[in-house]
Amino acid sequence: MPFAAKVFPLRPTPLFLVMGDLNAHHTSWGCYSSDSAGSLLLDLLDDLNLCILNDGRTTRRGSPTQNPSASPHRAKVYFLNLVNSFFDQGTIPDIWKQQIVIPIPKPGKDPLDHNSYRPIALSSVLLKVMEHMIRNRLEWFVESQGILSKTQFGFRKGLSTLDSLSILTTDIRLAFKNKEYLVGVFLDIASAYDNVLLPVLRQKLLYLSVSEKLVRLIYSTLTSRSILVRYQDIILPPRLIWKGLPQGSVLSPLLYSIYTYDLDRTIDSFCNVLQYADDIAIYVTSSSLPEASSRLNSALQYLGDWLLNHGLSLSVSKCNSVIFTRKRLIPDINISFNGEPIPRSNKVKFLGLILDSRLSGIPHFNYIIQKVEKGINVLRALSGAWWGAHPYSQKLLYNAIIRSHFDYASFLLDPCNKSALDKLTKTQSKCLRIILGAMRSSPINALQIECVDPPLYLRRQYLSDRFYIKVVQNPSHPLLEKLARLSSSSSSSDSSQNIPCILLSYQKFNQLPTPIEKVPLNPLFSNSFESLIFQPPIILNFGISKDSISARQEFSRILSEHWQGWLPMYTDASKLADDGCIGAAVWFPAYKIVLSFKCPPVSSVFTGESIAILEAILYAKSHSLNNCIIFTDSLSCLQTILANPFKSKTKFPIILKIRESLFECKKNGINIVLAWIPSHRGIPGNESADSCAKHAITTGSLDHFKLYAHDVSSLSRIHLYKSWITHWNNTKRKVGRYYSEIQHTIPPRPWFFKHKNLPKRIVSTICRLRLGHACTPVHLAKLHIKDSAICECGLDEGTANHIFFNCPNIACKCPNQTGKQHTN
């Protein structure tokens, strides 16, 4: 039976660009129409909020137009047909290749030097949309085929600067443990993107079996480009560009990674290589400096040949070499490139982290403290002790512009010099005092709990845990093998304070009773591209409201009127105790079949719901059950399945398996629809599935008794709060004893988050009273500001209790029962 529009409101999909089977042998990529795909372009154009009219003019959605027949959907189809024609012809209009470049002067640089400007390029919006389409397909192809270098961590999904930095710092600590030298050379490629040879890039794309049509289209977007420089309202004549990758293009980082995919192969036999886009670090670990120097010089010689063949060159004056060692006397070392010596330094800034030769952390944390001073001045300017912005706004601002600098890669340097870390703690205390309007004498441990901002050493361990959980799901990540070596070389007598944060994370999560599920490839690239752009048949509004009293009757009516002949299936997941397992179940009322599964206690209910939906789809697929409708009460799960995988930050493996299974069912002619229904509203199938899920907690199958990284990440926050409670119990005996009698536990969020309308004066007064550091005679006497702690009334000490409740000088007018007022 065809779907009724009012019951099954799927979003219409236009034509979409299809780049074939994306394999090594397929070269004739074409375009066709599909009713089940095309959401990628829809989402992109929705973000741009762009409506292209039939006569070629553009306007923002909602703005008046002279063509009422034009609609966003028709405009998208029109634009998509246009892109398909460009793809078929292998060329784009010249106007799309034109860029307006605005030079922005770099602070503190000579304005007469052309290198002192940062070029900002403005490109065609339509070209950018097309580049997004090309980038997603090309990225999926090269990642799924494993084309990119394993040493390249730049601009790749699931990888970041922390991956490179963690590998380097772990190798440095291994060298320290083995009493060896680690000699690193940090290279700067001069204008790397601007000097890419486009014919060489084209040859590499074809060599890697990228479709010839796609290569022609990419090559067309890169060649014969023209730039117009606009400076102080003056536009210089256009200039043609025949080499280099365009500034600001989403394709440029990916194309550069493809361009340099074989760079490390020329030198990895001599040294270790780390790449982040055009930032390169090569290093050697050895007990002999002459041997390290010889290997690095050989690597630089071969690297020079590779760069010459690719039109690139090193800026030797900007390169640095550093010898990492704990030894006091360091012999001289000679490292050169093409006869020009590379400068040697005691520290280097690599990917935003300053690494000194002893890994003490002093240069980096001093740099961070100096950098956040501007942010602290912003906090001061926005509020004082009794005036200004609410602490809620101040706390959010502190998290964004100050704490973010504390967080970045700091756990990779811990443990390090204690004085450097103490400076960070003092800076944190200063910021929290400004936020709360507290006195300088307020204890830092109480300020941290009042603002719910943990001690920085605990936050560094928390960040390390989250990073390691992301790494450990990739069994081929090079960091894992290095951590295993570092763990085996560490003696059992080492205290936890002397063990690196990342090593503590390794030891902690390797002891889990259930190991974390390994994903050899990023889940986004282990599924077919067609399933990623596939529009899943999902109904978020089945016609039953969440608060409906007669949900059972409404559900039966809709099912009988619009879904005659369809087989309903019900899924649910349940968790009865915080430390208990998760039960997931599928209930098939037509055949009285129950599928039940058991998940580890760490798993989330979201994971259980996803497993139940996946198993229901696989059951229908394996038994060729056509026209099945699967009901679930997990709205978040359906929304995640429906979301664009290329935009989602978190890639849930089960969710992507669901999309893949739905797509395969669609190809095989099996109609399966997912629908949301409200929970606990008396719908028989849902209630039965809920009962089966509770029963599955003890009797379910162990097929899905696995830990996924997105579930284990919740453990990092649990460990943080447990460690923070221990820290609070140990320190409150010395400082913060008065505050501990008021605040016994660590709250989930600051109390003033619930009172955003209170003036700053009132919030500051309450915070001072809660901290026990207010301008009372007793406290002022402790600070030697007043000679006596006696209240002005002379009857007792000037404590807060005395001033509020017993001091006769404080008159409080309150109404009596007769409506008159008297003074207490």
N, C-alpha and C positions, 0 to 999 in steps of 0.2 A: 504494500500500500504506500503511495507517495506520502512524504512528510507534509503535515499541515504547517503553513507558514507561522501561524500564531503559536504553535507548540514547539516548533523546531527552528528558532530564529538564527540560523547560521549566517555569518557575514558573507556577502557575495564576493567572489574572487575573480580578478581579471586574468588576461593572458599574462604569462610570465616567461622570463628568459630561461631557457633550459640549455645547459652546456653539456649535453650528452651524458655518456656513462662515465666520464672522467677517469678513464683508465689509460694505461700506457699505450694501448694500441688503437684507441678510438680517436679519429681525427676529424670526422665530419660532424660537427656540433650544429644543431639546428634549433628552431624555435617552434613550439606548438602550443595549443591551448589545453587547459586542464581545469576541471571544476573543483579539484581538491587541493590545489597548491597556489602559491602566489602571495602568501601572507607577508613575505619578506619586503617586497616593494611597497605593499600597503602600509606597513609599519614605518618604513623609511619616509614615505610621503606624508604620513600622518604626523610624524615628528616635525617635518619641515612646514607643515600646515599650508601646503602649497596647492593651489588650484590653477591648472593651466586651461585657459579658455581655448575654444576652437579656432579663434582668429589669431592665436599666437600670443596674446597679451597674458600677463600674470597678475594675480591679485591674491590677497590673503582671504582665508575663509571667513565669511561673515561680512566682508566689505561689499559695498554696492557694486553691481556689475550690470552692464548693458546687455548681457547675453543670458537670459534666465534659463535657457535650455542646457547650459553647461553645468555639469555636476562634478563633484570630486571623483566619483567612480569613473565617469566617462573621461575625465582628464587623465586619470591614471592609466586607463587603457590606451588612450591616445599617446601618452608619453612612452608606454611600454612598447607599443608597436613601432614607435620611432627608434627606441633603443635596439629593438630586434632588427630593424633594417640596417642600422649602423653595424651591428654585430655581423650581419650577413655580408655587408659590403666591405667591412674592415676599415672604415674611415669615419671620422666625425667632423662636424662643421668647424671651420677655422675660428669662428667667434668663440667657440667653447675652449679653444686652446690659448686664449688671451688671458693674461694675468696682470693685475695691477699690484705693483710692489711698493710698499710704504716702508722706508728705512726708519727704524726706531733707534735713537742713539743709546748705546750702552752706558750705564752710570760710571763716572770716573774715567772715561776713555777720551782720547784726543779726538775732538770733532772733525779735525782735518784729515784724519786717517780713515780710509774707506772700510777698514776692518773693524772700526769702532761702532758699526751700525748692525742692528739685527733686522734682516728683511722680513717683513710680514706680507705674504702674498694673498691677494683676494682672487679667488677663482669663480668660475661659473657654478651656480648652485645645481643646475641640471647635470653638469659634469660630475659634481661630487656625488650625486645620487647614483649615477651610473657606476662610479668608482666603488661605491659601497657594494653594489651588486657583484661587480667583478671580484672585489677583494674577498668576499665571503666564499665564493666558489673556488677561487684560486688558492685561498688559504686552506680550505678543506682538502683540496687535492694534494698539495705539497705536504701537509701534516699527516694525512692518512697514508701517504706513500713513504713517509719517513725521509723526505728529501733534504730538509734543512739540517744544518750541522747540529750535533748534540751539544756543542760548546756555545751555541748562539742562544741567548736567553732574552734577547731584546724584542719587545712588541709581539710576544707570543702568548696565546691564551694559556692560563695556568702557570706561567713563569713570570719572574720579576727580577729586579735587581738583587733582592735578598738571596735568590738562588746562587747567583755568581759570588756575592760577598760571603755567603756561608761556606761555600766550597773553599774559597781562598783563605778565610780566617781559620778554618779547620785544618787546612794543610800547614798553615803557619804554626798552629799549636802542636801539630804532629812533629814538625821540625824542632820546636822547642823541647818536646818530650825526648826526642832522640838526640838532642844536643847537636843538631845540624843547622846549616844555613839554608834559608830560603831566599833566593835572589829573584826579585821580580822586576820586570821592565813594563812600564805602563805607557802605551803608545797612543799617539794622537795622529789620526789620518787627516791631512789638510783638506778641508771642504769635500768630505767623502761623497755626499749625495750629489753635489754639483759636478763632480768629475766622473760620474759613471758613464762608461762608453755604451751607448745604446745598441750599436750592432753586436757587441759582445753579450749584452744582456739578452738580446733577441736570440742569439745563437744558443745561449744556455737554456732558455725557455724551451726551445725546440728540442734540444738534446735531452731535456728532462721529460719529454713526451707530453708537454702541454699542447693543447689543441692549436692547430695552425691558425684557425679563425680567431681564437682568443688572442694569440700572440700578435696577429695583425692589428686587432683592435687596440691592444695595449700599446703597441709600437706607434700607432697613429696618434694616440693621446700624448705621447712623449716627444715626438719629433715635430719639427717646424712650429714650435711654440713661440709665442711672442710675449714680451713683457713690457709694460709701461711703468716707469718709475714716477711716482707722485711724491713730491716733496714741497711742503709749504705752498700748497695749492698750485704748484707748477707740475705739469705732466710732460715728461720728456718724450721724444719720439720713440716709437716701438723698436725693439731689437729682437731678432730671431735667435732662438736657442736650439742648438742641435745636439747637445749632450746634457747629461745630468738628469736627476729626478726632481720633479716640481716640489716646491715648498708647500707644506700644508696639505698635501694629498694623502689620503688614507692608504693609497696603494704604495707610496714610496718606501715605508719601512719594510713591507713584505718583499717588494722587488729588490731592495738592497740585501735582505737576508738571502734571497735566491741568488743574487749576484755573487755573494761571498760564501756560498754553501760549501765550497771546496777549499777555503782559505786555510783551515786548520790542518787539512791533510798534507799540506806541504811542509809543516813544521812540527806536527805532533810527535814525531819520532825523536825530536830533540828536547822538547819541553812540554809543559802543560799550557793549555790555551783557554782563555775565557773571553767571550765576546758579548757585548751588549750593544747591538746596532754597530756603530762605528767606534765604540770604545773597546780597546783590546788590551788584555793583560797576558803576558807570557811569563812563566816563572819556572825555576828549577830548584829542587831540593837536593842538597848534597853536603857531605862533610868536608868537601874540598872546594874552596872558592875558585881556584884556577880551572877546575873541571866545570863548575857551573858557568863560569865566564866563557869557556870554550863552546859549550853547548848553546848558550844564548846567542853568541856571535854567529854560530853556524845557522841557527834558526832565523836570525835577522837577515842573513845573506839570502837564504831561500825566500824569505818573506819579501825582500826587496825585489826579487825577480817576479814574484807573483803580482805585486803591486804595480810594477812597471808594465806588465802585460795587460793590466786592467785599468790603466790610466790613472792610478792613484799614487800618492806619495805621502811620506811621513813628514810631519813638522817636528824635526829633531829637537828644536829648542823648547818645545812644549812637552816632550817626552821626559820620563823620569825613571830612574832605577833606584831601588831600595833594597838593602840587605836586612832581612828580618832575622834577628838573633838576640839571645840574652847575654851573649859574651860581651865583656867590657872592651877588649881590644879587637877592632875589626880591620883586617888588612885592606889595602886599596884594591880596587877591581877595575878592569878596563873593558867596557862594553861600548861598542861603536856601531854606527850604521853608515855604510858607504864611506868609511874613513872619518866620519864626524862623531866624536865621542858623545854619548848620551849622558846628560847631567845626572849626577848622583845626589840623593837627598836622604834625609833621615825620616821623612814622612811624605805621604802622597795622598791626594784626594781622588778616590776611585769610586764612581757611581754615588757621589754624595757622602761617602764615609771617609774620614781622614784616618789613615792607618800609619802609625809611627813604627819605627824599627823594633821596638820592644813590646808593641801592642799594649801600651799602658793606657790608652784612651784619653790621655791628658789633652793633646791638641784638639781632638774631635769635640770633647765635652766643653772645652773652653770656647771653641768656635760656636757651639750650640748656645751656650749661655750668652755670648755676645749677640748672636742672631735673634734670640727671643726677646732681647731687651726692648726692641721696638714694639713687640706685642704687649709686653708688660706696660709700656707707656700708654698704649691704647686702652688697656684696662683702667689705668689711673685716670685717663682723660674722661672716661665715660661715667665714672662714679667715684665718690669719696666714702667716708665712713657713714655720713648721714644724708647723702644726696646721690642722685644719679640713677643709673640703670639698675633694674632688678637683678639680684644674684642669679636668677635662672638664666637670663640673657648673658650675664658675665661668665657663667660656667660653660655655656655652649661656646662662647667666644674663646675661652681659655682652651677648651678641647681642640678647637680648630686651628688656632694660630700659635699656640705655645706647646701644648702637650704633644701635638703631632710631631714636632721637632724632637722632643724627648724620646718618642717612640721609635723613630726611624732607625732601624738596624742597631739600636743600642744594645740589644740582648746579645749581639755577636761579639761585643767587646767585653762583656761581663763574664768572668771577673777581671778587673783591671785596677788601676790606681784608686785607692779608697778616697783620697782627697778630691779627686775629680768627680766621683759619684756623690760625695757629700755636698759639693757645690750645686749639683742638680737638685738635691733634696732641699737645700736652702732656697733655691729659686722657686721650687714648687710651693714651699711654705709661704713665700712672699706673695705669690699669686693667689693662694687660697685666702690669705688675710685680706687682700684687696677685695676679693669676691664677697666675703662675709662681712667686711667692715670690722674685723676683729682687731684686738690689741696686739702689739708686737710680742707681748709675753705669752700669748696663747700657745699651748703645746701643739706640736706638729701632728702627733698621733690623733689628737682630738679634732684638729682641723680636717684631717683626711677623712674621718668618719662623718663629720658634719657635712662635708661636700661630697661624700661617697667617691673619693678619689684615692685609690689604694697607694701604699708606699711604692716608690718607683722601682725598688728592687723586686717586689712581687709582680708589678706590672710587666717588667722585663721578662720574667719567667713565664707569665701568661702569654705574652706575645710570642715567645719562643715555642711554647706548647702548640699554639695555633699554627705557627709556620711548620713545625715538624709534622703535625697531623696532615697538612696539605702535601708534604713531601713524601711521607711514608707510603701513601697509596700508589706511588709510582715506583715499582720495584727496580727500574733501571736508573733511577736518579743517582748520580755519582756521589752525592753527599752521604748516602747510607753506608756505603763501603768505607768511607773515610771515618765516619763516626764509630763504626765497629772497630776499626783499628785504634782509634783514640780511646775507646772504652777499654779495650784489652790492655793498652799501655798504661792506663791510669791505675795507680795502686789503691787498694782498699782502705788505706790509712788516710787518704785525702778527704778532708772535710767537705761538706756540700758547698761551703763558701768559696772553695778553691776549684770547684768543678764548673766548667762553662755551662751557661744556661741551656744551650742546644744539646749538650751531652746529657744533662739532667732530663731533658725532655725525651731523649732517645732511651735512656734507661727506664724512665717511668712508663712510657707507652709500649715498650717491648715486654713488659711484665703483665699486660692485660690477659685475662683468662681466655678471651677470644681474640685472635689476631684481626687486625684491620684488613678489610678486603682490598686486594691489589688490583689496580687498573693500569695495565701496561701502556695504554694510550689514552690521551684525554678523551673522556666519553663523547665529547662533541664530534671528534674525528673518527671514532670507532663505529659510528652508525652511518648508514648511507645518506648521501646528501638529499635524496628525494624525501626521506623521512623527516629531515630537518625543516624543509620548506612545506611539508605536508600540513594541511589544515585539518586537525582532528575533528571528527564529528562529536561535538560536546554541547550539551544543553545545560546552561547555567540557570535558566529560568523555566522550570517545567510547569509553571502555573500554580505552584503551591507556595504560599508565603511561610516564612519561618515561624511566625506567631499565629498561624491559622489554627482555630479550634477544631474545625471539621476537616483536618488534613487527610484523614483516612478516606472519607467519602469523596473528597475532591480528587484524590489520587486514583481511586477506583474508577471514577467517571472519566477522567482524562485517558486512563489506560484503555478503557473499553471503547471510547469514541475514536481515538486517534491512533492507537497502537494494536489494533486487532491483528492477530497472527504473529506478533513479535514475542520472543521468549525473554521474559524478565529474569535478571540475575541480580543479586544483592551482595554488596561487599561491606565489610566494616572491620575496624581494629579496636582493641581495647587494652587498657593498662589499669590494673586495680591498685597497685602499690608503687611508690616511688622507686623502690629497689627491686621490683618484680619484672618479669618478662612481659613482652608484648605479644598479644594474640591477634592474628589476622585470619579472617574467614571469608569464604564465598558460599553463598546459599543459593541453590538452584531449585526453586520450588517445583518446577515442572517434572523433574525426575527425582526429587527428594535427595539431592546430592549435596554434600558438604565438603568443601576443601578447607582444611585448617592448617595453619603454619605458626611456628613459634619463633620469636626473635629475641635477641639478648636484651637484658635490662637497660643497657645504655641506649638502645634504639629508641627512636621517637615514634609517637603515634602516626605522624606523617609518613614515616617509612613503612609502618604496618599497613596503612591505607593504600599506599602505592603498591606494595607487594600483593595485596588482595586484588586490586584492579588488574595488575599484570597477569596474575594467575587465572583470573576470569577470562581475560582475552585469549590467553594461550589455550585454555580448555575449549573455548568456542572454536578456535582456529584448528586445533588438533582433531576435533570431532566434526569439523565442517558444519557447524551450527549457524545457519544463515539467519539474518534478521534477529539479532540479539540486542537487547538494551540492558546495560549494566547500570544499576542505581547505586550511588554512594552518597554518604552524608558529609564527605570531606570536600568542602568548597575550595580550600587552599590547594588541594591536590589537583583538582580539575583546572584551576587557574594556572598552576605551574605547567601542566601538560599543554595548555593552550598558548602559553607565552612563547614569544620568539626565542628559540635557543641561542641565537647569535647575540641577543641583547642581555640574556640572563647572566648575572655574575656567577651564580652557583650552578654547576652542571651536575644534576643528580643522575647517576647512572640508571636507576630504575625508571625514572621519568622518561629518559631517552629510549629505554627499551620498550616502554609502553608506546611511544610514538612509532618506533620501528615496527612493532607488532601490529598496530592499527594500520599502518601503511601496507604491510604485507597482506593483511586481510582484505584491504581495499583492492589490491592488485589481483587477489584470487577470487574476487567477486563475493566476499563474505561481508555483509553489512553488520557493523557493530557500532552502537551509539552509546556514549557515556552521558549520564544525566545526574544532576544533583537533586536530592530531596532532603528536607529538614529532618533532623534526628529527634528521637523521642517524641514523636507526634502520633503514635499509634498505628503507623503504617506496618502491616503485618510482616512483609518481607524484611524491612529494615530492623524490626524488633527481633526477628529470628536470626538475622545475621549478627546482631549485637550479642545475642545469647551464645551463638556459636563462637564468636571471637573471644568471649570471656572463658569459654570452655577450652579454647585452643591454647590459652596461657599455660595449661598443664599438659594437655594431650596433643598439641599440634605437632606437625611434621617439622623436622630440623633442616629441611632443604634450604631455608633462608636464615639459618642461625648464623648470621654474619654481621660484622661491624662495618659500617660505612663511615667515611671520613666526616661527612656532614653531621653525623650523630655523635661521633667521638669528640668533636669540637666543643660540645657542651661540657665535657669533662674538664676542659681547661678552665672554665669559669668556676666550676665547683671546687677545683683545686685552689684557685685564687682565693675564694672566700674562706676556705678552710685554713689556708696559710695566713690570711689576714686576721682571722679570729685568734689564731695562736699568737700572732704578733701583738695584737691588741691586749690579750690576757697577760702577756709577758711585760709589756711596757706600761700598762696603766697603773702598776704598783709604784712606779717611779714618778711619772708625769701623767696628768689627765685623770687623777683619781676622782675628783669632783664630777667631771663629765661622765665617768663610767657609772656613777650612781644614777644618772639620768638616762643615759643611752646604753642599755645593756648589750644590745646586739647591733650588727651592721645592717642598716636599712637598705632596701633595694634601690632607693633613690633619695635625694635630700628632701627634708620635710618642706622646704620652701618652694619646691616644684609644684606643690598643691595649692599654694597661695601666691599666685603670680600678680595679684592686684594690690598686695600690700606695699606701702611705700618703703623705700630703702631704709629710712630711719627706724621704722618699726622692726624690720627684719634684722638689722644690725643690732638693735637693742636686745632682741630675743636671743640671737646667736651669742652675744657677749654674756648674757645671763646663763645660758645653757653651758657655755664653756667655763664659767666661773671666773672669767677675767673681764670684769666690768669696772666702771669708775666708782666703785664703792669705797668707803673709808678703809675697810679691812684690806682690800686688794691694793689700794694706793699706798697704804703703809708698808705692805710687803715690798713694793717697788721703791720705797724710800722717797716717795713723792710727798707724802704727808707724814708728820711726826707721830700722829696718834691714830689708832684704829677705832677710837670711840666716835660714835655718831654725834652729830651736832646737837642732838637733844640731850646728850650726856648720860643717858640711861643705860646704854648697852653698846656692844661693838656694832659697827655699821655694816652688818652683813645684809645680803639681799632680803633675807627673811625678815629681819628687823625693820628694814626700811619700808617694805611692802605691808607688813601686818601689825607692827608694834610701835613704830615711831609716831609720837604725838604731833610732830611737825608736819606730817603728811595728812592732810584733811581729805577725807573721802565722803562725798555726798551721795547718799543712796536713799531711795524712797522707802517710807515705812508703810504699814498696812493701810493707814488712813489717807495715803496719797500725799502727805506732807514730807518734807525732807529734814533730816537731822544730820549732825556731824558726829562721826565716830572718832 
